[in-house]
Amino acid sequence: FFSALRWSSAGAADLFRGEMAARMELAAGVVGLVWIVVIGRSLAEIGVYLMLAFASLAVEALNTAIEEIVDRVSPEHSEFARRAKDLGSAAVMFMLIGTGIYVLLLTVAAAIGR
């Protein structure tokens, strides 16, 4: 357990140290959390948001891993490398859009008194 925790912590540190996108997503996640608390959403809704925010970071970590592997396996420009990286980026985009839609829906619900 402790070895796995140490390896996971090292991976998280690498992610945030080396990837500006991950740092931006973390900052956006904190801002989103503060926002949904300020607009008075329920504990369950906050919990769902936290799961989405952490899932977004997890997808970013997987995308970074894909990019690292592709750069190692295919250092030259290739269609394979481009597609692999684009697909990883698309996965991140879908997670961020989904999380953003959730925050938007919570905001609209708060605005109409639900």
Contacts in CASP RR format, 6 or more apart in sequence:
PFRMAT RR
TARGET T0000
AUTHOR 0000-0000-0000
METHOD contacts of the structure
MODEL  1
FFSALRWSSAGAADLFRGEMAARMELAAGVVGLVWIVVIGRSLAEIGVYL
MLAFASLAVEALNTAIEEIVDRVSPEHSEFARRAKDLGSAAVMFMLIGTG
IYVLLLTVAAAIGR
11 61 0 8 1.000
12 61 0 8 1.000
15 22 0 8 1.000
15 57 0 8 1.000
15 60 0 8 1.000
15 61 0 8 1.000
15 64 0 8 1.000
16 22 0 8 1.000
16 23 0 8 1.000
16 26 0 8 1.000
19 60 0 8 1.000
19 64 0 8 1.000
21 60 0 8 1.000
21 92 0 8 1.000
22 57 0 8 1.000
22 60 0 8 1.000
22 61 0 8 1.000
22 64 0 8 1.000
25 53 0 8 1.000
25 56 0 8 1.000
25 57 0 8 1.000
25 60 0 8 1.000
25 96 0 8 1.000
26 57 0 8 1.000
29 53 0 8 1.000
29 56 0 8 1.000
32 49 0 8 1.000
32 53 0 8 1.000
32 103 0 8 1.000
33 46 0 8 1.000
33 49 0 8 1.000
33 50 0 8 1.000
33 53 0 8 1.000
35 103 0 8 1.000
35 107 0 8 1.000
36 45 0 8 1.000
36 46 0 8 1.000
36 49 0 8 1.000
36 103 0 8 1.000
36 106 0 8 1.000
37 46 0 8 1.000
39 106 0 8 1.000
39 107 0 8 1.000
39 110 0 8 1.000
40 110 0 8 1.000
41 49 0 8 1.000
41 106 0 8 1.000
41 109 0 8 1.000
41 110 0 8 1.000
45 106 0 8 1.000
48 102 0 8 1.000
49 99 0 8 1.000
49 102 0 8 1.000
49 103 0 8 1.000
49 106 0 8 1.000
52 95 0 8 1.000
52 98 0 8 1.000
52 99 0 8 1.000
52 102 0 8 1.000
53 99 0 8 1.000
55 95 0 8 1.000
56 92 0 8 1.000
56 95 0 8 1.000
56 96 0 8 1.000
56 99 0 8 1.000
59 91 0 8 1.000
59 92 0 8 1.000
59 95 0 8 1.000
60 92 0 8 1.000
62 88 0 8 1.000
62 91 0 8 1.000
63 88 0 8 1.000
63 89 0 8 1.000
63 91 0 8 1.000
63 92 0 8 1.000
66 84 0 8 1.000
66 85 0 8 1.000
66 87 0 8 1.000
66 88 0 8 1.000
67 85 0 8 1.000
67 88 0 8 1.000
70 80 0 8 1.000
70 81 0 8 1.000
70 84 0 8 1.000
70 85 0 8 1.000
71 81 0 8 1.000
74 80 0 8 1.000
74 81 0 8 1.000
END
